[in-house]
């Protein structure tokens, strides 16, 4: 599991920013901008939809602070495009189809739902500072008011 002050693992992943288009995003190339990575289990599920809508609604405030915000799941770019379109999302969604970045950040693991065990993404948010170090980690995120809490942490950097 990623910890405070760790160097954030670098990655290059496809990113859906609009329509069906994608661009590759490399974390280290975003410096010195602070970066928020919110890892979520799956597009178009209730909690993930609420969380992504909340980050979208605060996007202008994150932008004003120079922060880059990315949702990240194992869903494909095509699925991200449908999700964005269906809910009018304006945020950037990264596709970690092979799961390497989820593993590097320690968010991929065994989960239990209604007594059934399965592998999945543990809802986690990581704030990365201008030097590429982890400034804050939120584990087992509850989506209500989470995006606003992350915005306050970005303001405090």
C-alpha positions in Angstrom: 0.0 0.0 0.0 1.3 3.4 -0.9 2.2 5.6 2.1 2.7 9.3 2.9 5.9 10.7 1.6 6.5 7.8 -0.8 7.6 8.7 -4.3 4.5 8.1 -6.3 4.9 5.2 -8.8 5.2 6.6 -12.3 2.9 5.4 -15.1 1.8 6.0 -18.6 -1.9 5.2 -19.2 -4.5 6.0 -21.8 -6.8 8.8 -20.7 -10.3 9.6 -21.9 -10.8 13.4 -21.9 -13.6 13.8 -24.4 -15.7 11.7 -26.7 -14.1 8.5 -27.8 -10.7 10.0 -27.9 -7.8 9.1 -25.7 -4.3 10.4 -25.0 -1.5 8.9 -23.0 -0.9 10.5 -19.6 2.5 10.1 -17.9 2.4 11.0 -14.2 6.0 12.4 -14.0 5.3 14.6 -17.0 2.6 16.5 -15.0 5.1 17.9 -12.5 5.0 20.4 -10.9 1.2 20.3 -10.9 -0.3 18.5 -7.9 -2.2 15.4 -9.0 -5.2 13.7 -7.5 -5.7 10.1 -8.4 -9.0 8.6 -7.3 -9.1 4.9 -7.8 -12.6 3.5 -8.2 -14.0 0.0 -8.8 -16.1 0.3 -11.9 -17.8 2.8 -14.3 -21.5 3.4 -13.9 -22.0 1.8 -10.5 -23.8 3.9 -7.9 -20.8 4.9 -5.6 -18.4 5.4 -8.5 -20.9 7.5 -10.4 -21.5 9.8 -7.4 -17.8 10.1 -6.7 -17.0 11.0 -10.3 -19.9 13.5 -10.6 -18.6 15.1 -7.4 -15.1 15.5 -8.7 -16.6 16.8 -12.0 -18.6 19.5 -10.2 -15.4 20.7 -8.4 -13.2 20.5 -11.5 -13.2 24.4 -12.0 -11.9 24.8 -8.4 -9.2 22.1 -8.8 -8.2 23.7 -12.2 -7.9 27.1 -10.5 -5.4 25.6 -8.1 -3.4 24.1 -11.0 -4.2 20.6 -9.8 -4.8 17.7 -12.2 -7.5 15.2 -11.2 -7.9 11.7 -12.7 -10.3 9.0 -12.0 -8.7 5.6 -12.5 -10.2 2.1 -12.9 -9.6 -1.0 -15.0 -12.4 -0.1 -17.3 -11.6 0.4 -21.0 -11.4 3.8 -22.7 -14.6 2.9 -24.7 -16.4 2.2 -21.4 -15.1 5.5 -19.9 -16.4 7.3 -23.0 -19.9 5.9 -22.5 -19.7 6.7 -18.8 -18.6 10.3 -19.4 -21.3 10.8 -22.0 -24.1 9.3 -20.0 -23.5 11.4 -16.9 -22.1 14.6 -18.6 -18.7 14.1 -16.9 -15.9 16.5 -17.7 -13.1 15.0 -15.7 -10.3 12.8 -17.1 -10.5 9.0 -16.7 -7.5 6.8 -16.9 -7.7 3.1 -18.0 -5.5 0.7 -16.2 -6.7 -2.3 -18.1 -3.8 -4.6 -17.1 -4.0 -3.5 -13.5 -0.3 -2.7 -13.1 -0.8 0.8 -11.7 -3.5 -0.4 -9.3 -1.1 -3.0 -8.0 1.8 -0.4 -7.8 -0.4 1.8 -5.6 -1.7 -1.1 -3.5 -5.4 -0.6 -4.3 -5.9 -4.0 -6.0 -6.8 -6.8 -3.6 -9.4 -9.2 -2.2 -12.8 -7.7 -1.3 -15.9 -9.2 0.2 -19.5 -8.3 -0.8 -22.4 -10.1 0.7 -20.1 -12.8 1.9 -18.6 -13.4 -1.5 -14.8 -12.9 -2.0 -13.4 -11.5 -5.2 -10.5 -9.3 -6.5 -11.1 -5.7 -7.1 -10.1 -2.0 -6.6 -10.4 -0.7 -3.1 -11.7 2.9 -3.4 -8.7 5.0 -2.6 -7.6 8.5 -3.4 -3.9 9.7 -3.5 -2.8 13.3 -3.6 0.6 13.8 -5.1 2.6 17.0 -4.6 4.7 19.1 -7.0 7.8 16.9 -6.4 6.0 13.6 -7.1 5.7 12.5 -3.5 2.5 11.3 -1.8 1.1 14.1 0.2 -2.1 12.3 1.4 -3.8 9.0 1.1 -7.5 8.3 1.7 -8.2 4.5 2.0 -11.6 2.8 1.9 -13.2 6.1 0.8 -16.8 6.9 1.6 -17.9 9.0 -1.4 -20.2 11.5 0.4 -18.3 14.9 0.6 -15.0 13.1 -0.3 -14.2 15.3 -3.4 -14.6 18.5 -1.2 -12.3 17.0 1.4 -9.7 16.3 -1.3 -10.1 19.9 -2.6 -9.3 21.3 0.9 -6.2 19.1 1.0 -5.0 20.5 -2.4 -5.6 24.0 -1.1 -3.4 23.2 2.0 -0.4 22.1 -0.2 
